Amino acid sequence: MRRWFALAVIVGLTAAGCTADPVTPVDHSAAPSGALQIPSVAPGGAATAKGAIRDLCVPLTSPGGTPASGTLPPELAQIADQVAAARGHAFTTPPKAEAITNEEMDRRLQESFQAYYPKDLYDRRTVAWRTIGVIPPDADLHEAYRTFLTGQVVGFYDPETGELVYLGSGDLGFSERLTLAHELTHALDDQTFDLTRLDALVNACQDERASAALGLIEGSAQYFSAAAVAENPDLSLSDVIDAIAQAAAGGSPPDGVPPFLYAISIWPYTDGMSYVGTLAGNGGTQAVDAAFERFPVSTEQVIHPDRYPSDRPTAVDIPDLTSALGQDWGDLDAMTIGEEWLRAMLALRLDAGTAADAAAGWDGGVYRAFTDGTDVVVVLRTAWDSEPDAMAFASAVDQWSAAGGSRAVVTRDGSQVTVVFATTGGARDAAAAALAP
């Protein structure tokens, strides 16, 4: 997720080798009329992948002012008391809460989306992800994120303003109470730990670290909202958590949202809840507090809580290939990728167990995309905990590529795996040759 805005409850509760086979080009003509074209880029590239991320990053400006505070209406004050008891902290001051109409909710979400999801960045990323094959040839990430993030939202808390808004639709049922407990948990965690610290990661385009932190933040809201509303003698915490997990597992992407985008977007709510539950089960709320004081740095640490905080990623680099590709080539996109991104990618074409096993030995990763305005090359490079782990991933991604009807170049060097995707065989082979030792 590019930006943590609105913190909306999206998951609602409703009851190795190198191959020389030809590449099938990405068919941009399959996109509907007026669809996204390959953005133009400046010729040449940064010396390193880290430099490319820095140069291509679009930092955002956040709203200023003092966070709002107010008096909660009685029904929200009761939920806030339950959240405080479950979370083990007290509110410094109640957040400003406002019941709004569906129309006003839509307006605010659209306004936030426009501010926090820069179209230029997502147009470039759309082309990179199409070339890899994690989204369809006609997908548009900017519009898909808009659809996903501005639909089916009951309420949200904005850490930039301290405001909590929710749909004022009369009596609060269980689902509505759970949603409000979720947002009130965000408000309490924000007051206690300053969740705007995530902004620094997002504004530096440290995607993997930001995703990990979001897993903690959303996981806390999921877990402690469940704990807050589980007060009925016939409804235990495990009952509520199981119901949330089943609702998430039974969900499907809204129309216009690619399955890969859906998977990585609901991940903070699902695996994040499991992560926080493990921390709380092993060390109580103090263990969760420690994670907020020192955010997890990879999705690996969230998926495998025993790897937090000691197992830190290995830095991975991809050199500038523009001189080898041609004079018109330049940097298109670059981002750090982690275990969850790779797991979700592999699960598009392989069974879930195989995907999870192949991604589990992750130790670092990045991709870097290049274009000349006509063709696109994406190099994905990963580090692994061991050579067997690297071999397992290389084999899985080779199968994955073949299952998609094309062949990427997959090479392994010890515990590092490099995969080259491209829109044409010639561009692919030129990039692979430039990367060869």
N, C-alpha and C positions, 0 to 999 in steps of 0.2 A: 504494500500500500504506500502510495507516494506521500500522503499527508494524513496525519491523525486529525480529522476534523469531525465534530459532532458525536463521535463515539457512539453511533447509533447501534441499537440491538438489531443486527441484521438477521441473526439466527433466532427467530422468534419461537416461543413455545405455543403451539396450537393444539391441544389435548395430545579381446583387444587386438586388433590388427588394423592394417591400413588397407582400404579397399579402393579399387580404381573403377568401379562400376559407374555407368553414366548417372548423372543427377537429373531428376525431373525438375525443371525450373518451377519456381513459384509462379502461379498463373494469376498475375494481377488483373488480367482481363476478366476474370470471374467476378470481380467486385462490381457492385451496382453502379449505375451512372452517378457521377459526382463523387465517387469514393476517393479515399485518400491515395495520393500519389507519393512516390519516393521523394522525401524532402531533399533540397539541394544542400550541399555542405561545402565548407571551405577546403580547398585541396591541402593535403598534408595532415599529419596527425601528431598527437602528443607522444613523447618518448616512451611513456609507460601507460598501462591501463589505469593506474591511479590518477595520472595526469589527465587522461581522457575523461574520467569521471568528474574530476574537478572542472575541466574546461566546459563540459557539456551540461553541468548541473544548473538548474534554475532555482536559485534561492528565493524564498517567499517572504513577503512582509506580513507580519501578524498585526491584528488590531491592537491599538494601544489603549491606555486607560486603566483605571483601577477595577479589579474584578468586582462584579456586583454582589450584593448580599441583600437579604430580605427576610421576611417572615413566611415560613411555610404554612400552607393551609393545613387544617387538622389531619386530613387523611394522609398527607405527605409527611407531616411531622411524626406520625406514628411509624411510618415506614422508615424514616430517618433514624428514629430511636432503635428500631430493630437492626438496621444496618450498622449503627455505631456499636451495638452490643456484639454483633457477630464479628465485626472487623477488629474490635479491641481498641478503637480510638474514638475520640469525641470531636464533633464538629467545632471548629473555631467560631464559625458563624454560619447560620443557615444560608445555602445558596439562594439566589433569587429564582423563584419558580413561577412559571407562567403557563396557564392553560391556553392553548391556541387552537384555531380551526385547521382543518385539513389544507385549506388554501394558503394560510399563513405558514404552515409547516413546509409546504412545497416551495413557497417563495424563499424562506430562510435556507432551506437545503440547497436550492439552486444557487443562491448567492454565495454560500460557503463553498460549493463545488467550484464555481467559477474562480474564486480567489485561490483555492488550494490545489487545483489540478490543472496546471498550465498545459494548454493544448499543444504547444510546440514540442514539449518533452514527450508527450504521449503519442503524437504523430510519429516521431522518430522511433519510439519504442514499439509502436505497432508494427512497423516495417521489420524491425529486428525479430520480434516474436513470430511474425508470419514466416520469416525465413527459417527460423529454427523449426517451426511446425507446432508450436504449443497453442496457437490460435489459428482459426481458419483463414484462408486467403482473403476473405471479404470482411474480416473482423476489424473493428475500429475500437481501440482500447479506450480512448477518451469518452466515446459515447457509451461503451459497455460499463465503464466505471460510473458514468452518470446514471445509467439505468439501475445499477446495483445499489449505489449509495443514496439515491434519492427516492427509493421506493420502499413501501412497507415499513416506515419508520414511525414508531409510537411516541418516542421522545428522545431527546439528546441533551447531553451536558457539554458545554463548550469551555475548555480550560482557559482559553484566551480571555474570556469575558466573565467567567464564573456563573454563567446563566444556565438554568435547566428549564427546558420547555417541553411540553407534552400535550398530546391531544386531549382537549377537554370534552369528553364524550359521555359525561354522566358518571354513574357508579363504577368503581374500580373492581374489575374481576381479577381472578388469579393472575392471568397473563399480564394485565396492566400493572398490577402490583409488582410482579417480578421485573418488568421493564423499568419501572421507576426505582426499584431497589438497585437495579444494575446501574442506572445513571447516578443515583445518590452515592453508590460506592465509588464511582469515578470522582465525584465531588469531594468525598472524604479523603480518598487517596491523594487527590490533587492538593488539598489543604495541608495534608500531612507530609507529602514528599515532593511537591512541585512537579507535576507531570509535564509542564512545558519544557522540561529538560529534553524531552523527545524531539522538540523542534530543532535542536542543534544537530541531531543525527539526520533528520529529514532534510534540513537546509544544506547539509554537506553531502547529500545523496549517498549516505551510508545505508543502503537499502537493507542489507542483511541484519545489521545491528538494530536498525529501526524496527524491522519485523519481529526480532526477538523481544525487544522492549514492549512492542505492542501485544505480543503473546502474554507477557506478564500482566500488562495493564487490563486487557480484556479478560484474561483468565481470572484475575482478582474480582472483577465486576461480576463475572458469571458465577464464580464459586460462592462469594459472600452474599450475593443477592439471593442465591438458592438457600443459603444458611439463614438469611434474614426472614424469608417467607415460610420456612419449614417449621412453623410453630403449632400447626394442627397436630394433635396427638396421633392422628391416623396418617400423617404425612411427614416422613423423616427426611433428613438432608439427602440421604442416598436416593430416596424416591424422587426428589426434585431433580437431582443431578442426572439420574437415569432418564427422566422424562425429557430434560433438555438435550441430553446426548442422543436420544432416540429421534427427537424432532429434527436435530441437525443431520443425523445419518439418513433420515428419510426425505430430506430436502432435495430440491433440484434447482438448477440455474434458472433464473427468470429469462424470458424470451430476450434475445439479444446479448446475453452474457455467456461467453465461452466457458465450458466446463473447467478449463485450467484457471481462469480468472476467478471463478466461483470458489474453486478448491483453496487457492491461496488466500482468498479474502475471508472465508469462514474459519480458516485455520487458527487465527488468534483466539477465537471464541471456543473452539473445541479442544485442541491440544493445550491451549493456554489454561483452560479450566482444569484439565487433568494435571498439568504442571503445578498449578497453585494448590490443588488438592493434595498432591504428593508432598509439597513443602509443608503445608499445614498439618498433614498427617504425621510427618516425621518430626517437625520442630515447632508446631503451633504457629500462631500468627507472627511470632518473633522471626521465624524463618522466612515468612513472606515479606516482612518488613525489611529484612536484610537484603532480599532480592530487589526491593524498590530502592534501597540505598545504593545498590551496586547492580544495575541492570544486567540481565543476561546479554551476552554479546553475539550469540548465534542462535538460529532456530534449532540447531543440534542440542543446545543446552536446555531448551524448552521441551523438545521431544524426549530427551534422555536426562531427567533431572539429576541423576547421579554424576553427570559431567559438568554440572554447575558448582562452583565457578572456575574450577581449575583447568578444564580442557578448552583452551583458547585456539582459535583458528590459525592456520598457517597462511601467510601472505602469498598470493599467487599473482603472477604478472603475465601480460601478453604484450609483446613489443609492437611498435608501429610497423604496419605492413604496407603502408600507402605507396612507398617507393617501388615495392615489388609488384604491386597491383596496377599501377599506372598513374600518370600525372594528374588525372582528374579525381583521384580517390581521396577521401577524407574520412574523419571519424563521424559516425552516425549516432552511436549509442554505446554505453558501457555501464555495467552495474555488477555489484557483488551478488553472488547467489549462494544459497545455503542448502542444507539437507532438505528442508521442506519444499523449496522450489524444484529441486531435482526429483524428489519423491512424487510431487504432483505431476511433473512432466512425464516421468516414466509410467505413471498410473493411467495416462491417457490411452496407452496401447498395450501395456502389460498388466497382468493381474496385480492386485493391490499388494499381496504378500511379496511377490518378486520385486516390485518397485521399492517397497520399504526396505527389504534386505539389501538391495543394490545401492541404496542411498545412505545406509546406516553407517558406513565407514568414512563419511565425508570429513575432511579436515581443512577445507578452504576452497573458494571458488570465485570465478569472475567470468563474465563474457564481454566481448568487445566487437562491435559491428562497424563495418566500413562500407561506403558506397561511392559510386561515381555519378549517381543520379539515375542510373539505368539498372545496374546490377548491384547485388548486395552480398557481402561475405560476413558471416558471424563466426568468431572463434570462441569456443567455450573451453576453459581450462580449469581443472579441479585437482586438488591435492587430497590424498587418502591416508588413513591411519596406517595402512600396510600395503605391501604389494598385492597380496590376495584380495584386499578390498578394492584396489585399483583395477585388478583383472575382472572382478565381478561387475563393477560399474561399466568398464569398457565393453564387456560382453552384452550387458543389458542395453546399453545405449546403441550398440550396433544392431541388436534385434529390434529395438524401438524404431530406429531409422528405417530399417527394411520394411517394418510393418506399415510405415507411412507411405510406402511406394517409392521411396528414394533412398539414396545412400550417402551418408555423411562420411567424411574421412575420420576414422578413429585411430589414434595412436597412443601408446603407453610408453612412458619412460620412468621405470621404477614405480614409485607410488604416485606419479602424476599422469593424468589422462587429458589429452587434448582432442577436441572434436571440432571439425570444420564443416559448417553448413554454408550453402550458397545458392543463389538463384540459377546459376548455370554451372555446368561441369568445368568450363574453362576457368572461371573465377575461383571455383573450389580448388582446382589443381594448382593454380598459381599461388594461392594462399598456403596450401599444404606444402608446396615446394619451398616457399619462403621460411616456413617454420621448421623444416627438416634440419637436423643437426649437421 
